[in-house]
Amino acid sequence: RTEPTVRLYRWAPTGLSLGRFQPREEIEPLRAALGPHELVRRSTGGRAIWHDEHELTFSYVVPAPARGESVLASFERVHRAILESLEV
């Protein structure tokens, strides 16, 4: 059984992350306008996201919802794990 885990990330240098299935060709015209930056691909879906060196990004891993647990209860559990990780 896994305990909730939160990872915090900073971006240096700035960069663009592509969603797992997003074609790189879609963002090529944009890349030239953005100037020098890193390009990475996320394991999750979605579209390109610009990451600035001043932002803080997080990811979390939690056990699968218990059978019968509501979506709201699952979100509350995730947010509780994030809050606990930030209490330093």
PDB file of N, CA, C and O in Angstrom, chain B, residues numbered from 101:
ATOM      1  N   ARG B 101       0.851  -1.186   0.000  1.00  0.00           N
ATOM      2  CA  ARG B 101       0.000   0.000   0.000  1.00  0.00           C
ATOM      3  C   ARG B 101       0.891   1.243   0.000  1.00  0.00           C
ATOM      4  O   ARG B 101       1.854   1.323   0.762  1.00  0.00           O
ATOM      5  N   THR B 102       0.570   2.190  -0.844  1.00  0.00           N
ATOM      6  CA  THR B 102       1.367   3.405  -1.011  1.00  0.00           C
ATOM      7  C   THR B 102       0.792   4.553  -0.201  1.00  0.00           C
ATOM      8  O   THR B 102      -0.420   4.762  -0.163  1.00  0.00           O
ATOM      9  N   GLU B 103       1.678   5.288   0.442  1.00  0.00           N
ATOM     10  CA  GLU B 103       1.272   6.511   1.125  1.00  0.00           C
ATOM     11  C   GLU B 103       1.180   7.628   0.089  1.00  0.00           C
ATOM     12  O   GLU B 103       1.894   7.591  -0.913  1.00  0.00           O
ATOM     13  N   PRO B 104       0.317   8.622   0.309  1.00  0.00           N
ATOM     14  CA  PRO B 104       0.285   9.752  -0.624  1.00  0.00           C
ATOM     15  C   PRO B 104       1.664  10.397  -0.725  1.00  0.00           C
ATOM     16  O   PRO B 104       2.336  10.610   0.285  1.00  0.00           O
ATOM     17  N   THR B 105       2.075  10.704  -1.945  1.00  0.00           N
ATOM     18  CA  THR B 105       3.378  11.303  -2.189  1.00  0.00           C
ATOM     19  C   THR B 105       3.201  12.532  -3.058  1.00  0.00           C
ATOM     20  O   THR B 105       2.531  12.483  -4.090  1.00  0.00           O
ATOM     21  N   VAL B 106       3.804  13.637  -2.639  1.00  0.00           N
ATOM     22  CA  VAL B 106       3.759  14.884  -3.401  1.00  0.00           C
ATOM     23  C   VAL B 106       5.179  15.237  -3.801  1.00  0.00           C
ATOM     24  O   VAL B 106       6.092  15.187  -2.977  1.00  0.00           O
ATOM     25  N   ARG B 107       5.365  15.592  -5.059  1.00  0.00           N
ATOM     26  CA  ARG B 107       6.662  16.058  -5.541  1.00  0.00           C
ATOM     27  C   ARG B 107       6.500  17.501  -6.003  1.00  0.00           C
ATOM     28  O   ARG B 107       5.528  17.853  -6.672  1.00  0.00           O
ATOM     29  N   LEU B 108       7.462  18.315  -5.637  1.00  0.00           N
ATOM     30  CA  LEU B 108       7.464  19.726  -6.027  1.00  0.00           C
ATOM     31  C   LEU B 108       8.585  19.945  -7.022  1.00  0.00           C
ATOM     32  O   LEU B 108       9.682  19.409  -6.863  1.00  0.00           O
ATOM     33  N   TYR B 109       8.305  20.747  -8.065  1.00  0.00           N
ATOM     34  CA  TYR B 109       9.273  20.996  -9.130  1.00  0.00           C
ATOM     35  C   TYR B 109       9.425  22.491  -9.354  1.00  0.00           C
ATOM     36  O   TYR B 109       8.461  23.250  -9.257  1.00  0.00           O
ATOM     37  N   ARG B 110      10.657  22.903  -9.657  1.00  0.00           N
ATOM     38  CA  ARG B 110      10.927  24.252 -10.146  1.00  0.00           C
ATOM     39  C   ARG B 110      11.431  24.095 -11.572  1.00  0.00           C
ATOM     40  O   ARG B 110      11.967  23.044 -11.924  1.00  0.00           O
ATOM     41  N   TRP B 111      11.273  25.104 -12.382  1.00  0.00           N
ATOM     42  CA  TRP B 111      11.684  25.044 -13.782  1.00  0.00           C
ATOM     43  C   TRP B 111      12.825  26.024 -14.026  1.00  0.00           C
ATOM     44  O   TRP B 111      12.635  27.239 -13.972  1.00  0.00           O
ATOM     45  N   ALA B 112      13.987  25.495 -14.288  1.00  0.00           N
ATOM     46  CA  ALA B 112      15.134  26.337 -14.618  1.00  0.00           C
ATOM     47  C   ALA B 112      15.974  25.563 -15.627  1.00  0.00           C
ATOM     48  O   ALA B 112      16.546  24.529 -15.284  1.00  0.00           O
ATOM     49  N   PRO B 113      16.056  26.033 -16.828  1.00  0.00           N
ATOM     50  CA  PRO B 113      15.458  27.250 -17.369  1.00  0.00           C
ATOM     51  C   PRO B 113      13.971  27.066 -17.679  1.00  0.00           C
ATOM     52  O   PRO B 113      13.408  25.988 -17.483  1.00  0.00           O
ATOM     53  N   THR B 114      13.356  28.132 -18.160  1.00  0.00           N
ATOM     54  CA  THR B 114      11.953  28.049 -18.549  1.00  0.00           C
ATOM     55  C   THR B 114      11.795  26.993 -19.631  1.00  0.00           C
ATOM     56  O   THR B 114      12.755  26.648 -20.320  1.00  0.00           O
ATOM     57  N   GLY B 115      10.574  26.481 -19.778  1.00  0.00           N
ATOM     58  CA  GLY B 115      10.393  25.430 -20.766  1.00  0.00           C
ATOM     59  C   GLY B 115       8.949  25.196 -21.137  1.00  0.00           C
ATOM     60  O   GLY B 115       8.028  25.750 -20.536  1.00  0.00           O
ATOM     61  N   LEU B 116       8.781  24.379 -22.122  1.00  0.00           N
ATOM     62  CA  LEU B 116       7.475  24.023 -22.643  1.00  0.00           C
ATOM     63  C   LEU B 116       7.323  22.516 -22.492  1.00  0.00           C
ATOM     64  O   LEU B 116       8.177  21.752 -22.944  1.00  0.00           O
ATOM     65  N   SER B 117       6.228  22.086 -21.851  1.00  0.00           N
ATOM     66  CA  SER B 117       5.987  20.643 -21.753  1.00  0.00           C
ATOM     67  C   SER B 117       4.798  20.278 -22.626  1.00  0.00           C
ATOM     68  O   SER B 117       3.744  20.910 -22.565  1.00  0.00           O
ATOM     69  N   LEU B 118       4.986  19.260 -23.429  1.00  0.00           N
ATOM     70  CA  LEU B 118       3.937  18.787 -24.325  1.00  0.00           C
ATOM     71  C   LEU B 118       3.192  17.633 -23.675  1.00  0.00           C
ATOM     72  O   LEU B 118       3.772  16.857 -22.916  1.00  0.00           O
ATOM     73  N   GLY B 119       1.900  17.524 -23.977  1.00  0.00           N
ATOM     74  CA  GLY B 119       1.133  16.379 -23.529  1.00  0.00           C
ATOM     75  C   GLY B 119       1.612  15.114 -24.219  1.00  0.00           C
ATOM     76  O   GLY B 119       2.235  15.173 -25.279  1.00  0.00           O
ATOM     77  N   ARG B 120       1.327  13.999 -23.629  1.00  0.00           N
ATOM     78  CA  ARG B 120       1.840  12.712 -24.111  1.00  0.00           C
ATOM     79  C   ARG B 120       1.604  12.469 -25.599  1.00  0.00           C
ATOM     80  O   ARG B 120       2.500  11.990 -26.294  1.00  0.00           O
ATOM     81  N   PHE B 121       0.417  12.789 -26.093  1.00  0.00           N
ATOM     82  CA  PHE B 121       0.079  12.481 -27.488  1.00  0.00           C
ATOM     83  C   PHE B 121       0.050  13.714 -28.390  1.00  0.00           C
ATOM     84  O   PHE B 121      -0.347  13.619 -29.551  1.00  0.00           O
ATOM     85  N   GLN B 122       0.460  14.853 -27.875  1.00  0.00           N
ATOM     86  CA  GLN B 122       0.430  16.076 -28.679  1.00  0.00           C
ATOM     87  C   GLN B 122       1.543  16.060 -29.717  1.00  0.00           C
ATOM     88  O   GLN B 122       2.709  15.877 -29.370  1.00  0.00           O
ATOM     89  N   PRO B 123       1.197  16.249 -30.988  1.00  0.00           N
ATOM     90  CA  PRO B 123       2.239  16.273 -32.018  1.00  0.00           C
ATOM     91  C   PRO B 123       3.158  17.484 -31.852  1.00  0.00           C
ATOM     92  O   PRO B 123       2.688  18.608 -31.676  1.00  0.00           O
ATOM     93  N   ARG B 124       4.434  17.253 -31.907  1.00  0.00           N
ATOM     94  CA  ARG B 124       5.415  18.331 -31.766  1.00  0.00           C
ATOM     95  C   ARG B 124       5.227  19.396 -32.849  1.00  0.00           C
ATOM     96  O   ARG B 124       5.457  20.582 -32.613  1.00  0.00           O
ATOM     97  N   GLU B 125       4.812  18.963 -34.024  1.00  0.00           N
ATOM     98  CA  GLU B 125       4.633  19.898 -35.140  1.00  0.00           C
ATOM     99  C   GLU B 125       3.626  21.002 -34.803  1.00  0.00           C
ATOM    100  O   GLU B 125       3.720  22.106 -35.340  1.00  0.00           O
ATOM    101  N   GLU B 126       2.657  20.711 -33.910  1.00  0.00           N
ATOM    102  CA  GLU B 126       1.643  21.715 -33.537  1.00  0.00           C
ATOM    103  C   GLU B 126       2.260  22.951 -32.907  1.00  0.00           C
ATOM    104  O   GLU B 126       1.738  24.053 -33.074  1.00  0.00           O
ATOM    105  N   ILE B 127       3.346  22.791 -32.198  1.00  0.00           N
ATOM    106  CA  ILE B 127       3.884  23.920 -31.452  1.00  0.00           C
ATOM    107  C   ILE B 127       5.128  24.524 -32.100  1.00  0.00           C
ATOM    108  O   ILE B 127       5.665  25.505 -31.585  1.00  0.00           O
ATOM    109  N   GLU B 128       5.594  23.974 -33.198  1.00  0.00           N
ATOM    110  CA  GLU B 128       6.812  24.497 -33.836  1.00  0.00           C
ATOM    111  C   GLU B 128       6.726  25.991 -34.142  1.00  0.00           C
ATOM    112  O   GLU B 128       7.689  26.703 -33.858  1.00  0.00           O
ATOM    113  N   PRO B 129       5.625  26.512 -34.708  1.00  0.00           N
ATOM    114  CA  PRO B 129       5.567  27.959 -34.958  1.00  0.00           C
ATOM    115  C   PRO B 129       5.668  28.777 -33.664  1.00  0.00           C
ATOM    116  O   PRO B 129       6.241  29.867 -33.660  1.00  0.00           O
ATOM    117  N   LEU B 130       5.119  28.258 -32.584  1.00  0.00           N
ATOM    118  CA  LEU B 130       5.156  28.943 -31.304  1.00  0.00           C
ATOM    119  C   LEU B 130       6.564  28.953 -30.708  1.00  0.00           C
ATOM    120  O   LEU B 130       6.957  29.932 -30.073  1.00  0.00           O
ATOM    121  N   ARG B 131       7.307  27.904 -30.900  1.00  0.00           N
ATOM    122  CA  ARG B 131       8.648  27.786 -30.307  1.00  0.00           C
ATOM    123  C   ARG B 131       9.556  28.924 -30.738  1.00  0.00           C
ATOM    124  O   ARG B 131      10.309  29.457 -29.923  1.00  0.00           O
ATOM    125  N   ALA B 132       9.498  29.298 -31.989  1.00  0.00           N
ATOM    126  CA  ALA B 132      10.359  30.378 -32.476  1.00  0.00           C
ATOM    127  C   ALA B 132      10.017  31.693 -31.783  1.00  0.00           C
ATOM    128  O   ALA B 132      10.913  32.478 -31.476  1.00  0.00           O
ATOM    129  N   ALA B 133       8.748  31.939 -31.537  1.00  0.00           N
ATOM    130  CA  ALA B 133       8.323  33.179 -30.890  1.00  0.00           C
ATOM    131  C   ALA B 133       8.700  33.220 -29.408  1.00  0.00           C
ATOM    132  O   ALA B 133       8.879  34.303 -28.850  1.00  0.00           O
ATOM    133  N   LEU B 134       8.820  32.062 -28.769  1.00  0.00           N
ATOM    134  CA  LEU B 134       9.110  32.018 -27.338  1.00  0.00           C
ATOM    135  C   LEU B 134      10.583  32.217 -27.003  1.00  0.00           C
ATOM    136  O   LEU B 134      10.924  32.520 -25.860  1.00  0.00           O
ATOM    137  N   GLY B 135      11.442  32.054 -27.975  1.00  0.00           N
ATOM    138  CA  GLY B 135      12.865  32.187 -27.699  1.00  0.00           C
ATOM    139  C   GLY B 135      13.433  30.903 -27.119  1.00  0.00           C
ATOM    140  O   GLY B 135      12.756  29.875 -27.112  1.00  0.00           O
ATOM    141  N   PRO B 136      14.680  30.952 -26.627  1.00  0.00           N
ATOM    142  CA  PRO B 136      15.343  29.741 -26.127  1.00  0.00           C
ATOM    143  C   PRO B 136      14.613  29.160 -24.904  1.00  0.00           C
ATOM    144  O   PRO B 136      14.269  29.887 -23.973  1.00  0.00           O
ATOM    145  N   HIS B 137      14.391  27.882 -24.924  1.00  0.00           N
ATOM    146  CA  HIS B 137      13.738  27.196 -23.810  1.00  0.00           C
ATOM    147  C   HIS B 137      13.903  25.689 -23.972  1.00  0.00           C
ATOM    148  O   HIS B 137      14.260  25.192 -25.041  1.00  0.00           O
ATOM    149  N   GLU B 138      13.636  24.988 -22.893  1.00  0.00           N
ATOM    150  CA  GLU B 138      13.667  23.533 -22.917  1.00  0.00           C
ATOM    151  C   GLU B 138      12.340  23.000 -23.457  1.00  0.00           C
ATOM    152  O   GLU B 138      11.311  23.666 -23.348  1.00  0.00           O
ATOM    153  N   LEU B 139      12.364  21.824 -24.025  1.00  0.00           N
ATOM    154  CA  LEU B 139      11.158  21.166 -24.497  1.00  0.00           C
ATOM    155  C   LEU B 139      11.142  19.756 -23.912  1.00  0.00           C
ATOM    156  O   LEU B 139      12.075  18.978 -24.114  1.00  0.00           O
ATOM    157  N   VAL B 140      10.071  19.439 -23.185  1.00  0.00           N
ATOM    158  CA  VAL B 140       9.938  18.111 -22.581  1.00  0.00           C
ATOM    159  C   VAL B 140       8.550  17.565 -22.897  1.00  0.00           C
ATOM    160  O   VAL B 140       7.651  18.311 -23.283  1.00  0.00           O
ATOM    161  N   ARG B 141       8.390  16.274 -22.732  1.00  0.00           N
ATOM    162  CA  ARG B 141       7.084  15.640 -22.943  1.00  0.00           C
ATOM    163  C   ARG B 141       6.634  15.023 -21.626  1.00  0.00           C
ATOM    164  O   ARG B 141       7.372  14.274 -20.986  1.00  0.00           O
ATOM    165  N   ARG B 142       5.388  15.359 -21.230  1.00  0.00           N
ATOM    166  CA  ARG B 142       4.815  14.793 -20.013  1.00  0.00           C
ATOM    167  C   ARG B 142       4.272  13.407 -20.286  1.00  0.00           C
ATOM    168  O   ARG B 142       3.959  13.065 -21.426  1.00  0.00           O
ATOM    169  N   SER B 143       4.162  12.614 -19.242  1.00  0.00           N
ATOM    170  CA  SER B 143       3.558  11.283 -19.390  1.00  0.00           C
ATOM    171  C   SER B 143       2.036  11.371 -19.375  1.00  0.00           C
ATOM    172  O   SER B 143       1.352  10.391 -19.668  1.00  0.00           O
ATOM    173  N   THR B 144       1.510  12.541 -19.035  1.00  0.00           N
ATOM    174  CA  THR B 144       0.061  12.748 -19.016  1.00  0.00           C
ATOM    175  C   THR B 144      -0.388  13.392 -20.314  1.00  0.00           C
ATOM    176  O   THR B 144       0.434  13.875 -21.092  1.00  0.00           O
ATOM    177  N   GLY B 145      -1.679  13.397 -20.544  1.00  0.00           N
ATOM    178  CA  GLY B 145      -2.223  13.990 -21.759  1.00  0.00           C
ATOM    179  C   GLY B 145      -2.327  15.499 -21.652  1.00  0.00           C
ATOM    180  O   GLY B 145      -1.733  16.122 -20.772  1.00  0.00           O
ATOM    181  N   GLY B 146      -3.085  16.065 -22.554  1.00  0.00           N
ATOM    182  CA  GLY B 146      -3.291  17.511 -22.554  1.00  0.00           C
ATOM    183  C   GLY B 146      -2.436  18.196 -23.600  1.00  0.00           C
ATOM    184  O   GLY B 146      -1.767  17.557 -24.413  1.00  0.00           O
ATOM    185  N   ARG B 147      -2.481  19.500 -23.553  1.00  0.00           N
ATOM    186  CA  ARG B 147      -1.780  20.337 -24.518  1.00  0.00           C
ATOM    187  C   ARG B 147      -0.518  20.921 -23.902  1.00  0.00           C
ATOM    188  O   ARG B 147      -0.207  20.674 -22.737  1.00  0.00           O
ATOM    189  N   ALA B 148       0.200  21.697 -24.701  1.00  0.00           N
ATOM    190  CA  ALA B 148       1.444  22.320 -24.261  1.00  0.00           C
ATOM    191  C   ALA B 148       1.184  23.278 -23.098  1.00  0.00           C
ATOM    192  O   ALA B 148       0.176  23.984 -23.059  1.00  0.00           O
ATOM    193  N   ILE B 149       2.129  23.280 -22.151  1.00  0.00           N
ATOM    194  CA  ILE B 149       2.072  24.182 -21.000  1.00  0.00           C
ATOM    195  C   ILE B 149       3.421  24.873 -20.899  1.00  0.00           C
ATOM    196  O   ILE B 149       4.468  24.227 -20.921  1.00  0.00           O
ATOM    197  N   TRP B 150       3.381  26.198 -20.789  1.00  0.00           N
ATOM    198  CA  TRP B 150       4.600  26.973 -20.606  1.00  0.00           C
ATOM    199  C   TRP B 150       4.934  27.009 -19.119  1.00  0.00           C
ATOM    200  O   TRP B 150       4.077  27.337 -18.298  1.00  0.00           O
ATOM    201  N   HIS B 151       6.172  26.674 -18.770  1.00  0.00           N
ATOM    202  CA  HIS B 151       6.618  26.667 -17.379  1.00  0.00           C
ATOM    203  C   HIS B 151       7.682  27.736 -17.196  1.00  0.00           C
ATOM    204  O   HIS B 151       8.704  27.738 -17.881  1.00  0.00           O
ATOM    205  N   ASP B 152       7.430  28.638 -16.269  1.00  0.00           N
ATOM    206  CA  ASP B 152       8.336  29.737 -15.984  1.00  0.00           C
ATOM    207  C   ASP B 152       9.241  29.376 -14.810  1.00  0.00           C
ATOM    208  O   ASP B 152       8.865  28.568 -13.961  1.00  0.00           O
ATOM    209  N   GLU B 153      10.405  29.958 -14.761  1.00  0.00           N
ATOM    210  CA  GLU B 153      11.345  29.645 -13.676  1.00  0.00           C
ATOM    211  C   GLU B 153      10.845  30.109 -12.312  1.00  0.00           C
ATOM    212  O   GLU B 153      11.413  29.719 -11.292  1.00  0.00           O
ATOM    213  N   HIS B 154       9.804  30.927 -12.265  1.00  0.00           N
ATOM    214  CA  HIS B 154       9.275  31.419 -10.987  1.00  0.00           C
ATOM    215  C   HIS B 154       8.098  30.593 -10.476  1.00  0.00           C
ATOM    216  O   HIS B 154       7.591  30.859  -9.386  1.00  0.00           O
ATOM    217  N   GLU B 155       7.666  29.622 -11.221  1.00  0.00           N
ATOM    218  CA  GLU B 155       6.514  28.832 -10.786  1.00  0.00           C
ATOM    219  C   GLU B 155       6.947  27.613  -9.980  1.00  0.00           C
ATOM    220  O   GLU B 155       8.095  27.174 -10.040  1.00  0.00           O
ATOM    221  N   LEU B 156       6.011  27.096  -9.243  1.00  0.00           N
ATOM    222  CA  LEU B 156       6.204  25.866  -8.496  1.00  0.00           C
ATOM    223  C   LEU B 156       5.156  24.886  -9.006  1.00  0.00           C
ATOM    224  O   LEU B 156       3.960  25.177  -8.963  1.00  0.00           O
ATOM    225  N   THR B 157       5.592  23.741  -9.484  1.00  0.00           N
ATOM    226  CA  THR B 157       4.702  22.728 -10.038  1.00  0.00           C
ATOM    227  C   THR B 157       4.696  21.534  -9.104  1.00  0.00           C
ATOM    228  O   THR B 157       5.706  21.236  -8.466  1.00  0.00           O
ATOM    229  N   PHE B 158       3.564  20.847  -9.020  1.00  0.00           N
ATOM    230  CA  PHE B 158       3.524  19.665  -8.170  1.00  0.00           C
ATOM    231  C   PHE B 158       2.876  18.506  -8.897  1.00  0.00           C
ATOM    232  O   PHE B 158       2.089  18.689  -9.825  1.00  0.00           O
ATOM    233  N   SER B 159       3.222  17.320  -8.459  1.00  0.00           N
ATOM    234  CA  SER B 159       2.544  16.107  -8.896  1.00  0.00           C
ATOM    235  C   SER B 159       2.276  15.300  -7.642  1.00  0.00           C
ATOM    236  O   SER B 159       2.954  15.472  -6.629  1.00  0.00           O
ATOM    237  N   TYR B 160       1.305  14.435  -7.707  1.00  0.00           N
ATOM    238  CA  TYR B 160       0.995  13.613  -6.531  1.00  0.00           C
ATOM    239  C   TYR B 160       0.583  12.219  -6.947  1.00  0.00           C
ATOM    240  O   TYR B 160       0.037  11.994  -8.026  1.00  0.00           O
ATOM    241  N   VAL B 161       0.868  11.288  -6.043  1.00  0.00           N
ATOM    242  CA  VAL B 161       0.477   9.898  -6.222  1.00  0.00           C
ATOM    243  C   VAL B 161      -0.259   9.495  -4.966  1.00  0.00           C
ATOM    244  O   VAL B 161       0.220   9.700  -3.851  1.00  0.00           O
ATOM    245  N   VAL B 162      -1.428   8.922  -5.161  1.00  0.00           N
ATOM    246  CA  VAL B 162      -2.230   8.476  -4.021  1.00  0.00           C
ATOM    247  C   VAL B 162      -2.749   7.074  -4.308  1.00  0.00           C
ATOM    248  O   VAL B 162      -2.842   6.667  -5.466  1.00  0.00           O
ATOM    249  N   PRO B 163      -3.082   6.347  -3.267  1.00  0.00           N
ATOM    250  CA  PRO B 163      -3.700   5.037  -3.501  1.00  0.00           C
ATOM    251  C   PRO B 163      -5.011   5.203  -4.266  1.00  0.00           C
ATOM    252  O   PRO B 163      -5.645   6.256  -4.203  1.00  0.00           O
ATOM    253  N   ALA B 164      -5.406   4.175  -4.976  1.00  0.00           N
ATOM    254  CA  ALA B 164      -6.679   4.207  -5.704  1.00  0.00           C
ATOM    255  C   ALA B 164      -7.813   4.446  -4.712  1.00  0.00           C
ATOM    256  O   ALA B 164      -7.749   3.989  -3.571  1.00  0.00           O
ATOM    257  N   PRO B 165      -8.852   5.162  -5.143  1.00  0.00           N
ATOM    258  CA  PRO B 165      -9.989   5.402  -4.246  1.00  0.00           C
ATOM    259  C   PRO B 165     -10.564   4.081  -3.727  1.00  0.00           C
ATOM    260  O   PRO B 165     -10.636   3.083  -4.443  1.00  0.00           O
ATOM    261  N   ALA B 166     -10.959   4.115  -2.485  1.00  0.00           N
ATOM    262  CA  ALA B 166     -11.601   2.930  -1.902  1.00  0.00           C
ATOM    263  C   ALA B 166     -12.913   2.681  -2.623  1.00  0.00           C
ATOM    264  O   ALA B 166     -13.568   3.616  -3.085  1.00  0.00           O
ATOM    265  N   ARG B 167     -13.282   1.443  -2.713  1.00  0.00           N
ATOM    266  CA  ARG B 167     -14.541   1.106  -3.382  1.00  0.00           C
ATOM    267  C   ARG B 167     -15.673   1.875  -2.694  1.00  0.00           C
ATOM    268  O   ARG B 167     -15.825   1.820  -1.474  1.00  0.00           O
ATOM    269  N   GLY B 168     -16.450   2.581  -3.487  1.00  0.00           N
ATOM    270  CA  GLY B 168     -17.567   3.352  -2.957  1.00  0.00           C
ATOM    271  C   GLY B 168     -17.203   4.770  -2.537  1.00  0.00           C
ATOM    272  O   GLY B 168     -18.085   5.546  -2.170  1.00  0.00           O
ATOM    273  N   GLU B 169     -15.899   5.127  -2.584  1.00  0.00           N
ATOM    274  CA  GLU B 169     -15.506   6.488  -2.216  1.00  0.00           C
ATOM    275  C   GLU B 169     -15.974   7.455  -3.301  1.00  0.00           C
ATOM    276  O   GLU B 169     -15.822   7.179  -4.491  1.00  0.00           O
ATOM    277  N   SER B 170     -16.536   8.570  -2.896  1.00  0.00           N
ATOM    278  CA  SER B 170     -17.018   9.550  -3.869  1.00  0.00           C
ATOM    279  C   SER B 170     -15.847  10.314  -4.473  1.00  0.00           C
ATOM    280  O   SER B 170     -14.752  10.335  -3.912  1.00  0.00           O
ATOM    281  N   VAL B 171     -16.085  10.936  -5.610  1.00  0.00           N
ATOM    282  CA  VAL B 171     -15.069  11.750  -6.253  1.00  0.00           C
ATOM    283  C   VAL B 171     -14.671  12.891  -5.320  1.00  0.00           C
ATOM    284  O   VAL B 171     -13.486  13.195  -5.186  1.00  0.00           O
ATOM    285  N   LEU B 172     -15.638  13.515  -4.684  1.00  0.00           N
ATOM    286  CA  LEU B 172     -15.356  14.610  -3.763  1.00  0.00           C
ATOM    287  C   LEU B 172     -14.446  14.136  -2.618  1.00  0.00           C
ATOM    288  O   LEU B 172     -13.490  14.826  -2.266  1.00  0.00           O
ATOM    289  N   ALA B 173     -14.733  12.985  -2.048  1.00  0.00           N
ATOM    290  CA  ALA B 173     -13.910  12.452  -0.962  1.00  0.00           C
ATOM    291  C   ALA B 173     -12.493  12.161  -1.462  1.00  0.00           C
ATOM    292  O   ALA B 173     -11.527  12.377  -0.731  1.00  0.00           O
ATOM    293  N   SER B 174     -12.360  11.675  -2.695  1.00  0.00           N
ATOM    294  CA  SER B 174     -11.048  11.401  -3.266  1.00  0.00           C
ATOM    295  C   SER B 174     -10.262  12.696  -3.424  1.00  0.00           C
ATOM    296  O   SER B 174      -9.083  12.748  -3.072  1.00  0.00           O
ATOM    297  N   PHE B 175     -10.895  13.741  -3.948  1.00  0.00           N
ATOM    298  CA  PHE B 175     -10.229  15.040  -4.079  1.00  0.00           C
ATOM    299  C   PHE B 175      -9.821  15.587  -2.719  1.00  0.00           C
ATOM    300  O   PHE B 175      -8.729  16.136  -2.574  1.00  0.00           O
ATOM    301  N   GLU B 176     -10.680  15.444  -1.732  1.00  0.00           N
ATOM    302  CA  GLU B 176     -10.352  15.923  -0.391  1.00  0.00           C
ATOM    303  C   GLU B 176      -9.128  15.196   0.152  1.00  0.00           C
ATOM    304  O   GLU B 176      -8.277  15.810   0.797  1.00  0.00           O
ATOM    305  N   ARG B 177      -9.035  13.912  -0.099  1.00  0.00           N
ATOM    306  CA  ARG B 177      -7.888  13.135   0.358  1.00  0.00           C
ATOM    307  C   ARG B 177      -6.607  13.619  -0.322  1.00  0.00           C
ATOM    308  O   ARG B 177      -5.570  13.752   0.328  1.00  0.00           O
ATOM    309  N   VAL B 178      -6.677  13.877  -1.605  1.00  0.00           N
ATOM    310  CA  VAL B 178      -5.513  14.362  -2.347  1.00  0.00           C
ATOM    311  C   VAL B 178      -5.089  15.732  -1.830  1.00  0.00           C
ATOM    312  O   VAL B 178      -3.907  15.965  -1.577  1.00  0.00           O
ATOM    313  N   HIS B 179      -6.036  16.623  -1.677  1.00  0.00           N
ATOM    314  CA  HIS B 179      -5.697  17.973  -1.218  1.00  0.00           C
ATOM    315  C   HIS B 179      -5.152  17.960   0.207  1.00  0.00           C
ATOM    316  O   HIS B 179      -4.286  18.765   0.548  1.00  0.00           O
ATOM    317  N   ARG B 180      -5.647  17.067   1.024  1.00  0.00           N
ATOM    318  CA  ARG B 180      -5.128  16.928   2.391  1.00  0.00           C
ATOM    319  C   ARG B 180      -3.650  16.509   2.338  1.00  0.00           C
ATOM    320  O   ARG B 180      -2.831  17.032   3.093  1.00  0.00           O
ATOM    321  N   ALA B 181      -3.315  15.576   1.456  1.00  0.00           N
ATOM    322  CA  ALA B 181      -1.918  15.133   1.310  1.00  0.00           C
ATOM    323  C   ALA B 181      -1.034  16.297   0.860  1.00  0.00           C
ATOM    324  O   ALA B 181       0.082  16.452   1.356  1.00  0.00           O
ATOM    325  N   ILE B 182      -1.517  17.103  -0.062  1.00  0.00           N
ATOM    326  CA  ILE B 182      -0.740  18.252  -0.527  1.00  0.00           C
ATOM    327  C   ILE B 182      -0.527  19.245   0.611  1.00  0.00           C
ATOM    328  O   ILE B 182       0.589  19.721   0.819  1.00  0.00           O
ATOM    329  N   LEU B 183      -1.586  19.558   1.345  1.00  0.00           N
ATOM    330  CA  LEU B 183      -1.460  20.484   2.471  1.00  0.00           C
ATOM    331  C   LEU B 183      -0.487  19.964   3.525  1.00  0.00           C
ATOM    332  O   LEU B 183       0.326  20.727   4.048  1.00  0.00           O
ATOM    333  N   GLU B 184      -0.560  18.693   3.834  1.00  0.00           N
ATOM    334  CA  GLU B 184       0.346  18.102   4.828  1.00  0.00           C
ATOM    335  C   GLU B 184       1.789  18.182   4.358  1.00  0.00           C
ATOM    336  O   GLU B 184       2.687  18.405   5.168  1.00  0.00           O
ATOM    337  N   SER B 185       2.024  18.006   3.080  1.00  0.00           N
ATOM    338  CA  SER B 185       3.402  18.054   2.572  1.00  0.00           C
ATOM    339  C   SER B 185       3.973  19.460   2.623  1.00  0.00           C
ATOM    340  O   SER B 185       5.189  19.631   2.696  1.00  0.00           O
ATOM    341  N   LEU B 186       3.119  20.457   2.585  1.00  0.00           N
ATOM    342  CA  LEU B 186       3.590  21.853   2.595  1.00  0.00           C
ATOM    343  C   LEU B 186       3.743  22.398   4.013  1.00  0.00           C
ATOM    344  O   LEU B 186       4.274  23.494   4.192  1.00  0.00           O
ATOM    345  N   GLU B 187       3.296  21.669   5.007  1.00  0.00           N
ATOM    346  CA  GLU B 187       3.435  22.107   6.403  1.00  0.00           C
ATOM    347  C   GLU B 187       4.841  21.763   6.880  1.00  0.00           C
ATOM    348  O   GLU B 187       5.115  20.638   7.297  1.00  0.00           O
ATOM    349  N   VAL B 188       5.705  22.731   6.812  1.00  0.00           N
ATOM    350  CA  VAL B 188       7.102  22.502   7.187  1.00  0.00           C
ATOM    351  C   VAL B 188       7.420  23.246   8.456  1.00  0.00           C
ATOM    352  O   VAL B 188       8.549  23.184   8.942  1.00  0.00           O
TER     353      VAL B 188
END
